[in-house]
Amino acid sequence: MKFISWNVNGLRACAGKGEFDKAFNALDADFFCLQETKLQPGQLDLEYLGYTSYWNSAEKKGYSGTAIYSKHKPLEVTSGIGIEEHDHEGRVITLEMEEFFLVCVYVPNSQDGLRRLEYRMTWEDAFREYVNGLAAMKGVVICGDLNVAHKEIDIKNPAANRRNAGFTDEERGKFTTLLESGFVDTWRMMHPEEVKYSWWSYRFHARENNAGWRIDYFLVSENLRDKVVATEIHNEIFGSDHCPVELELSL
């Protein structure tokens, strides 16, 4: 079973370039998960034969948002994590399948000057509690833009970015805590020493120079660890400042 996750940084813009259709069809996933759709209901009619799409939009227009295209009918679809404070920005959508939960997430950015770091810490704790609640019932697949480069291997210039959003000790610590609560970083499990990035700034020719960050992930609960067949980071695909990431599970 093949899963794709992609922060499209505005689905209308990505689709308008022709890149989304091309990638969607080429990757041919069972589940195609999106972050930062920046869409309100009815703003874009983008459906594909054989897929049903599920959307969670932010209340604020042109901001955040998640979606999943699925070839398989879920038992249930849930938007948000059930906490009013955290459920206005369209950041989480969950499909319950027979064997697992699929959680597509767009983690809040701590922003310039770390002005949203305190909120981010609160959000991290709430999200971890949410996915651990799911994991108590069955396997969990978490995918999306987690807005953190976990280790120095996951970022081109670790020293220069030490106190920048996405590479603070606090954010990296929360990611470690999430893994220690019972989840596996599938890319790093399969590629322990490989350097590959999933996001590049639009500034300073970052993508051209491969000065990137690995901030897009597939995590699985420990009971799915042995089901991981393959992982990939598709840095050959353009259309966004992020590239798609892939997980293949034997289910």
N, C-alpha and C positions, 0 to 999 in steps of 0.2 A: 504494500500500500504506500503510495507516494504522496508526500506533503510538500507544499511550497509556501514560503512566507516572504512577503515583499512590502517594505515601506515604499509606497509609490509617490509620496510627497505631492499629493494632489492627483486624484485619479483622472480628472478631466484633462489635465495637462499631459499626463503620461499617455493616456489614450489618444489625445490629439496629435501626438508625435508619431503615432502608429506603433510605438514600441510595446504597448501593453498587449494588444492583439497578438503580435508576433511572439512575444514571450509566453503568453497564456497557452497558445496553441502548440508551441514547440515543447513546452515542459510537460503538458498533458498529465496534470496531477489529479489524484483522487480528491484532494482538498487544496484549494488555493486561497491562502489567507492574506489579507491586506491590512496595512496600517496607514494612518495619515491620509485617509481617503478625501477628507475636506469636502464632504458632500452632505447635502440635506436630501431627504426623501423626494424623489421626483426630478432631481436635477440632471440625472444621467440614466439613460436606458441602455444598459450594457449587460446583456444576458447571452449565455452560450448554450448551445444544444447539449443536453445531457446533464446540465448542472442546474442546481437551485442556489440562489444567493440569499444570504442573510446579512443584515446591516445593523450597525449601531452608530448613529450619528451624534455628534456633539450638539448641544443646544446652541452654542455659538457658531455662527455661519463661517464656512471656510476654514474650519479648525478641526484638527484631530480626526477621530472616526476610525472604525474598524469594520471589516466585512469578511465573510467566508463564502467562497463558491464551493459547493460540494456535489459530488456524483452520487453520494449515498444519503439516504433519508435519515435524519437524526431522530432519536426518541424525543428529544426536547431541545429547545434553543433558549438560552438565557442571555440577556444583556446586562452588563455591569456585574458588580460583586455583592450587591444587596446592601450597600451602605450609602445612604443618601449623599453624604459629603463627597463621595468619590465617583458618583455615577452621572455627572452632568456633561462629561467630556467625551463620551463614546469610546472609552479606552479598552473595554473588554467585551468580547462575545464568546460564548461557550456553546459548543454542540455536545450533547450527550449521545454517544453511540453505544452499541451493544457491549463492546469490549473496553471502551475507554471514553474519557472526556477529552475534547480538543478545545484548548483555551487560546484564543488569539488576543494578544495584548500589545498596547502601545503605552509604554511606561512614561510618566511625565518627565520632561526635561527639567533639570535644576536651574537652567537658564543663566544668562550672563550675570556675573557678580554673585552667583549661587543664591539669588533672591528667592528661589522656590525650593531650596534644599530641605528646609524644615518640613514643608508639605510633602516632599518626595519621601522623606523618612517615614512619615505617618502612612503614606500610601503603600510603601513597601511592606510594612508590617501587616496592613489590612489585606493586601494581595496574597501574601504568604499564608495567612490564616485561611483565606478563601481556597487556594489550591490544595492546601493540606486537608481541608475538609472534603474536597473532591477525592483526593488520593486515599482517604479512609474507605471509600466505597468501591473504587476500581482504578485502573491505570489512568494516568494523566499525561497528555502531550501539551506542553506549553510552547507557543511560538510567537515571535514578533520582535519588534524593536524594543529591547530592554534598556536602551539608553545608558549602557555602561560597558566599558572595556574592562574585563575582569582582571586580567594579568598584563604584565608589561609586554608579553609576546603578542597581545591583542591590539597594540597601538604602535604607530610608527615612531612617535617621539614622546616616550613616557615621561622623561625628566621635565620637558617643557610644558607638559599638560597636567602636572601633578595636582594642581588646585583648580583645574577647569572642570566645568560640568561634564559628567560622564566618566571622569577618572579621579574623583575624590576618594579619599580613604573611606569616607562614610558610605558612598554608593557601592564601592567595591566590597566593603564589609557586609552590606545587606545582601549582595549577590552571593557571597560565600555562605551566609546564614541560610539563604534559600536552598542552595545546593545541599548543605548539611542537614536540612530538614527532610531530605529524601528525594532529591532530584539530581539528574545527570546532565551535564553539558555534552550533548552528543557529538558535536564537531570535535571538541577537544579530546573526547574519549577515543574517537577514531583517528584523529590526527594530532597526537600529543605534541609534536614539535613543529608542525607546519605553520608558517606565517601566511595568513590570507585575511583580507579585510572585506567588510561589507558596506562601509560608508566612507565617503570622502567629501570634505568641504568643497563648495563651489569656488572657493577662493584659492589663490596661489597655485593654480594648476595642480591641485592636490591629487586628482585621479590620474592625470597624466604622469605624475611622479610617484604614484602609488603611496602617497602619504595618507594612509587611511586608519580606520578604527574597525574592529570587529565588535559590533554592538547588536547584531541581529542573530537570534539564537533559536535552536530547537532544544528544549529540555524535556526529558521524560522522567516519570517516576521510577524509582528503583526496580519495581516489579516489571517494567518494560525494557530494562537495560539489555537483556538477552535477545530482545526482538529487533534491535537496531541492526540493519543490514548495511546501510551506507548513508553518508552525509556529503553535501557539496555546498560550496559557495560560488554562485554563478557570476563571477566578476567580469565575465565577457558580455553580460547583458546590461544595456544602458536604458535610459528613460526616466531615471530618478537619480538623486544623490546617493541612494542605497542600491544594492543589487539583491536579487532574490537568493534565498538560502533554501536548502532542500534536505529532507529526511526521508529515508525509506525504511519502513517497518515490515516485519514478517508477521502479518495478522490474518 
